[in-house]
Amino acid sequence: MSSDPYQNLLNVDASVGVPIHVQLEEQLKHLILSGYFEEGGEFPSNRELAGYLRVNRNTVARVMSRLERQGYAESRRGLGRRVKRPPVNVREAERERLVEEVLWSAAARGFSAEEVGRALLARAGGPALEKIPIVFVECNPWQVQKFSAELEERLPVQAKGLLISELRDAIGRGEEVSSSWVVTTFFHVREVESLTEGTGVETVGLLSVATLDNLQRLQDLDPGTTVAVLGDVREGVYNLVRSIKGAGLDHLDLVALWENGDEMREVFGRAQAVVCSSRVARDLAQLGAPADLPVIVEDRTLDQGGIDMLGRLLKQSKPEGRSSL
């Protein structure tokens, strides 16, 4: 590997406040993890890299030694130093993904990586954001868990998941909600608002959407195609049907199904595809679905625009948590 591939990929700047060796190490890690440098490819020598970047050769040697210890490089006698991809570190991979998302979002708004980096550096050393307690409510246990995890992944929140029935029972017993915020999907927002009326709790509805790849697959089906929409909770199935129709896919014959033996087998007999969650998909054979029936696994996700809105609301108000439910 000559120094040419580094032409537009590496850039160290002594004026940004981050040590040169840290900049170089993190940039090389990113290039390795993101696949810019293939495993087994040769690094340039310390002298070549130092000359190209106009930095001290000892700085480069220090960085390369650290990369070797961390599993990003290895030296082979007679073959020089080679790129090595380390075992996946979940936290590091998550950080890389987060950085990519931030940079893409910044680019869409006209900000360069350098501008974002400087702004983040100005915040370095400050107190970490405290997680805000919220309650997420849905009718389906699997979606309660999934959507709560999504919110915790994308916002600085601590999400307590509850079924609507659990929220109803708790309020009926006179218990207080454990947060000033109750979040749900738009399908249940009016019901949740009626349950929490007079408690001082803010209710926020988010849109749950089908993934674009699956919508495209459904769009490609012929008009009138019978599609079984299957789930284990009635409300969840109807919500998924509404989500598909809301995307403009009204050319299909969507048949809502939940676990009901005879009707399920009859629909499977004439359906040309089935839409269901990954959890339900594992049980299709036991439910009587033909082995050759095309399956579209649809695990809906929360709309990013709604999550961004919730983040702004939480940032503006920063409510205090309440006693535990």
GISULCOR-V211531 format. One record per helix or strand. SS is the DSSP state (h for helix, s for strand). FROM is the first residue (numbers start at 1). TO is the last residue. Records with the same first field share a line. If there is no record, write none. Layout:
BEGIN
SS = FROM-TO + FROM-TO
END
This chain:
BEGIN
h = 3-6 + 20-33 + 46-53 + 57-69 + 90-108 + 113-123 + 141-154 + 164-172 + 186-196 + 212-219 + 234-246 + 261-270 + 278-281 + 304-317
s = 42-42 + 73-76 + 80-83 + 132-138 + 157-163 + 181-185 + 202-206 + 208-209 + 226-231 + 253-258 + 273-276 + 295-297 + 301-302
END
